[in-house]
């Protein structure tokens, strides 16, 4: 009971600390708002579930391994996004340690969050018995269809991007079925579809939390999905919430695979090495191609006077993310508002400054092609994010 009480207090403390950092703009905790929100949720749900099962699902000695593998799992989608360009990151910390620890801890929440939410929801659904049916030679057909969908996604990313959230289900479930691991299709062949409602709803609930905490966080991702640049709820286009349903199933299919692989020492080692390799390969590519802007040390902000820089440093403000615009002089405020516009960033502010663009209002005088050329950004969907934000000021 003492451990459970401690974990519940820790969960609440993490959540309150994150929100305090958000309101007070306390650095570097501000950079970890999304991380503290998710880990407070994971700790709380795992602790509550332990009362029912008698053991912790993730809060055990294998937690570091789970975080690494979860990070590798999500990084596989980040690699696909290098082709899709459906989202990008803004305001990431310039400090490499803070940034990379943030990647690891944020991506490391994916598997625990979905799995725990599905476990918590499962008692709400009665056993779902369905008519037994089978697909002949299921493993081969499922694996082949998953690979085929992935290739289609990469070949025509502007039209078939939804397949990026579907292909892994038949691919991995087919592998699970063939290997004798737990499989959704094996369950269905027995007439049992009881896990499916919880899997779908877990994806949707976690998706709602992802988008809520991302929207509140100054360090965030922004979606640039073809044909769905409008109609957003928070940052996500409204139709995209249907994708969370599928992602819940996708994550649990991968969790089934993971549980099977970790049982044997050899496959356990291979799994760890593979996850580590994906992380090491993907994270620098995210920095290079998916991160649009970084926070900047206040000393580097050329639009600040020496007096303002000293004032900010005296208040403990280290980067542009911690600045309150009301503390700046009028000219400095205009420049800072441009830097802050949807996370445009200081480096892009400097690029704009070379063309005489130093205020948000100046963006209204150029078109997306011109802005694309100035910023060196070939994805016009990203460029339109900032032009639309300027026009709404």
Secondary structure, DSSP 8 states (H G I E B T S, - for coil): -HHHHHHHHHHHHHHHHHHHHHHHT-TTGGGGHHHHHHHHHHHHHHHHHHHHHSS-SSSSTTHHHHHHHHHHHHHHHHHHHHHH--EEEESB-SSHHHHHHHHHHHHTTHHHHHHHHHHHHHTTS---B------TTHHHHHHHHHHHHHHHHHHSHHHHGGGGGTHHHHHHHHHHHHHTS--HHHHHHTTB-HHHHHHHHHHHHHHHHHHHHHHH-SSEEEE--TT-SSSEETTEEGGGHHHHHHHHHHHHHHHHHHHHHTTSHHHHHHHHHHHHHHHHHHHHHIIIIIB--B--BGGG-TTS-HHHHHHHHHTT--BGGG--GGGS-HHHHHHHHHHHGGG--HHHHHHHHTTT--SGGGGGGS-HHHHHHHHT---HHHHHHHHHHHHT-
